[in-house]
Amino acid sequence: MLKISETRPMEEYLELLRKSSTIYIDNARLDQAIADVCYRADDLKALTLLELRVESAGSYQAVTPQNIIDFLEAIGIDLETRYRNKKTKGASLDMKKVVQPLIEDGVAVDLLSAYKQYRSYRSYSSTLLHLGESKKVHSKTSDGRYILAYPTH
């Protein structure tokens, strides 16, 4: 078993997951991780809304992809021609193709950085919430903690 820590490279974990058919997670730690990441996602959403309201002089009341697109178009970024989604035929807020290049170009850096982090944490929280909803108890430790098992494939 490999214990997750900040000192090991992520590639090591990913390689282990590819080789393993099951991962085991302490239930209490999973619950704490879910709470932490959900709070962080909520904080980043509030920060993104604050940045959007500051940048737009209060024109927007919610963090939605369409509001971000509308704001960017209002400041002169032509998303329709530069970043068109081929499937939906509309403007896209793809993180790698749209948001990151705009940040690198110095466009609404605080807003887009907060939005990018918010979306990342929201995705991570969705993954953890899914794990939390599909708990399968593997064993109970001698100190009463439950260990959960999840298939990797």
C-alpha positions as CSV (number, residue, x, y, z in Angstrom):
1,M,0.0,0.0,0.0
2,L,1.2,3.5,-0.8
3,K,0.3,6.3,1.5
4,I,-0.5,9.6,-0.3
5,S,1.8,12.5,0.8
6,E,3.1,15.7,-0.7
7,T,6.6,14.3,-1.0
8,R,5.8,11.6,-3.6
9,P,5.3,12.5,-7.3
10,M,1.8,12.1,-8.7
11,E,3.1,9.9,-11.4
12,E,3.9,7.3,-8.8
13,Y,0.3,7.2,-7.6
14,L,-1.1,7.1,-11.1
15,E,1.2,4.2,-12.0
16,L,0.1,2.3,-8.9
17,L,-3.5,2.9,-9.8
18,R,-3.0,1.6,-13.3
19,K,-1.5,-1.6,-11.8
20,S,-4.0,-2.1,-9.0
21,S,-7.6,-3.4,-9.4
22,T,-8.8,-1.9,-6.1
23,I,-8.0,1.2,-3.9
24,Y,-8.7,1.4,-0.2
25,I,-9.7,4.6,1.5
26,D,-10.2,5.4,5.2
27,N,-13.9,6.5,5.5
28,A,-13.2,9.3,8.0
29,R,-10.5,10.7,5.8
30,L,-12.7,10.5,2.7
31,D,-15.5,12.4,4.6
32,Q,-13.0,15.0,5.7
33,A,-11.5,15.4,2.2
34,I,-15.0,15.8,0.7
35,A,-15.9,18.5,3.2
36,D,-12.6,20.3,2.7
37,V,-12.8,20.3,-1.1
38,C,-16.4,21.4,-1.1
39,Y,-15.6,24.3,1.2
40,R,-12.7,25.2,-1.0
41,A,-14.8,25.1,-4.1
42,D,-17.4,27.3,-2.5
43,D,-14.8,29.8,-1.4
44,L,-13.3,29.9,-4.9
45,K,-16.8,30.4,-6.4
46,A,-17.3,33.3,-4.1
47,L,-13.9,34.7,-5.0
48,T,-14.7,34.3,-8.7
49,L,-18.0,36.1,-8.3
50,L,-16.2,38.9,-6.4
51,E,-13.6,39.3,-9.1
52,L,-16.4,39.2,-11.8
53,R,-18.4,41.9,-10.0
54,V,-15.3,44.1,-9.5
55,E,-14.2,43.7,-13.1
56,S,-17.7,44.4,-14.5
57,A,-18.7,47.1,-12.0
58,G,-21.4,44.8,-10.6
59,S,-23.0,43.7,-13.8
60,Y,-23.1,40.0,-13.0
61,Q,-24.8,38.2,-10.0
62,A,-23.7,34.6,-10.6
63,V,-20.7,32.6,-11.8
64,T,-21.8,30.8,-14.9
65,P,-19.8,30.1,-18.1
66,Q,-22.1,32.3,-20.1
67,N,-21.6,35.2,-17.7
68,I,-17.8,34.8,-18.0
69,I,-18.1,34.6,-21.8
70,D,-20.4,37.7,-21.8
71,F,-17.9,39.6,-19.7
72,L,-14.9,38.7,-21.9
73,E,-16.9,39.7,-25.0
74,A,-17.8,43.0,-23.3
75,I,-14.1,43.8,-22.7
76,G,-13.3,43.0,-26.4
77,I,-12.3,39.4,-26.5
78,D,-13.9,37.8,-29.5
79,L,-14.6,34.3,-28.3
80,E,-17.0,33.4,-31.1
81,T,-14.3,33.4,-33.8
82,R,-11.2,32.5,-31.7
83,Y,-12.6,29.9,-29.4
84,R,-15.7,28.3,-31.0
85,N,-16.9,25.0,-29.8
86,K,-17.4,22.8,-32.8
87,K,-20.1,20.7,-31.2
88,T,-22.3,23.4,-29.8
89,K,-21.3,26.1,-32.3
90,G,-21.0,28.6,-29.5
91,A,-18.1,30.2,-27.6
92,S,-16.1,27.9,-25.4
93,L,-14.5,28.3,-22.0
94,D,-12.2,25.3,-22.3
95,M,-9.5,25.6,-19.6
96,K,-6.5,24.6,-21.7
97,K,-7.5,26.1,-25.0
98,V,-9.2,29.3,-23.8
99,V,-8.8,30.2,-20.2
100,Q,-5.1,29.4,-19.8
101,P,-4.0,31.3,-23.0
102,L,-6.1,34.3,-21.9
103,I,-4.4,34.3,-18.5
104,E,-1.0,34.1,-20.2
105,D,-2.0,37.1,-22.4
106,G,-2.8,39.1,-19.3
107,V,-6.6,39.2,-19.8
108,A,-8.6,39.4,-16.6
109,V,-6.0,37.4,-14.8
110,D,-7.5,37.6,-11.3
111,L,-10.9,36.6,-12.5
112,L,-9.8,33.8,-14.9
113,S,-7.3,32.4,-12.4
114,A,-10.0,32.2,-9.7
115,Y,-12.5,30.7,-12.2
116,K,-9.9,28.1,-13.3
117,Q,-9.2,27.1,-9.7
118,Y,-12.9,27.0,-8.9
119,R,-13.7,24.7,-11.9
120,S,-10.8,22.5,-10.9
121,Y,-12.0,22.1,-7.3
122,R,-15.6,21.7,-8.5
123,S,-14.5,18.8,-10.7
124,Y,-12.4,17.3,-7.9
125,S,-15.3,17.7,-5.4
126,S,-17.6,15.9,-7.9
127,T,-15.2,13.0,-8.0
128,L,-15.0,12.7,-4.3
129,L,-18.7,13.1,-3.8
130,H,-19.2,10.2,-6.3
131,L,-16.9,8.1,-4.1
132,G,-18.8,9.1,-1.0
133,E,-22.1,8.1,-2.6
134,S,-20.8,4.6,-3.6
135,K,-19.2,3.5,-0.4
136,K,-18.4,-0.1,-0.1
137,V,-17.0,-1.1,3.3
138,H,-14.0,-3.4,3.0
139,S,-13.1,-3.8,6.6
140,K,-13.2,-2.3,10.1
141,T,-9.9,-1.5,11.9
142,S,-9.2,-2.4,15.5
143,D,-9.8,1.2,16.4
144,G,-13.2,1.2,14.8
145,R,-12.4,3.0,11.6
146,Y,-14.0,1.8,8.4
147,I,-11.9,1.1,5.3
148,L,-13.7,1.4,2.0
149,A,-12.8,-0.4,-1.2
150,Y,-13.2,1.0,-4.7
151,P,-12.5,-0.8,-8.0
152,T,-10.1,1.1,-10.3
153,H,-11.2,-0.4,-13.6
